[in-house]
Amino acid sequence: MGTLYVTGVPAAHPDNITARALRHLAAAALILADQSQPVRELLAHHRIRTPVVACNEIDTLLATLDQADVCLLITGWSPAPSPSSVVAIRAAIDHGFPIVPIPGPALPLAALVVSGLPAGSFVYLGSPAGDRTAWRQLVSQVATELRTLVITTTPGALDRTLVELHAAWGERPLVVTAATDRGLETLWRGTLGQAPAALTAGRPCVLVTGGASEPAPPWAAERVRAKLAAYLEQGLGAKESSRQLAAESGWPRREIYRLAVELLQGEREGQEQDAGP
């Protein structure tokens, strides 16, 4: 019985691969990969002659595992396996074959490290390739996310992606890195709104942005009541006062409106008592 080695391979320079991965690639009876051409170039660079088939060749995978080891390649372009890789891994698990990971370099993680932005906890959003409507919905959903955000872009999509992110998130720190023949190259450090149009190079890029700013704590009740009373004395109604104060105080607009109604009602009752019978 063979073993399925889930093997990380670099997305940039072929020498970024680990020595352990090279040993297993050379010793395996078969290699599974999503994209055969880049993999063949990687293997040729290291003079490895192991045959390569597509990840969806599940029957070939299982037949080979009955006799020998197989390497399933996970590209460093993403920290997560592709859908077809997940299917292959699941098939090997279901048939009782051992699964052993061979860690490799992940480009988004390397970009996060060199960005200088907080990396203790982050959110990887993937790539905007595919359904743009679903992508814009995702961007909108994470607009208030406080953690650092990491995005990969396909060649030619960088300019449009930057415009969409700036429109949804506003100004925040941005670091753009690209996969080149020399490895990982930092193209830009600044903010989303400042990124120049010259960054529209037709190459895969990783965008690392700061998370949303930490919201200020809500005002104390006494401060809200004092400010609300001042607005009402200026002639603003309960509706307008609550709208303005909600944006300033961090309080729910409905709660401020309730306080405004109470203040106005108390003021009217006081005036009626002063008027007397």
Sequence and secondary structure as in RCSB ss.txt:
>XXXX:A:sequence
MGTLYVTGVPAAHPDNITARALRHLAAAALILADQSQPVRELLAHHRIRTPVVACNEIDTLLATLDQADVCLLIT
GWSPAPSPSSVVAIRAAIDHGFPIVPIPGPALPLAALVVSGLPAGSFVYLGSPAGDRTAWRQLVSQVATELRTLV
ITTTPGALDRTLVELHAAWGERPLVVTAATDRGLETLWRGTLGQAPAALTAGRPCVLVTGGASEPAPPWAAERVR
AKLAAYLEQGLGAKESSRQLAAESGWPRREIYRLAVELLQGEREGQEQDAGP
>XXXX:A:secstr
   EEEEEE SS GGGS HHHHHHHHH SEEEES HHHHHHHHHHTT    EEETT HHHHHHHHTTS EEEEEE
TT SS  HHHHHHHHHHHHTT  EEEE    HHHHHHHHH S  SSEEEEE   S HHHHHHHHHHTTT  SEEE
EEE TT HHHHHHHHHHHH S EEEEEEEETTEEEEEEEEETTT  GGG  SS EEEEE           HHHHH
HHHHHHHHTT  HHHHHHHHHHHH   HHHHHHHHHHHHHHHHHHHHHHH  
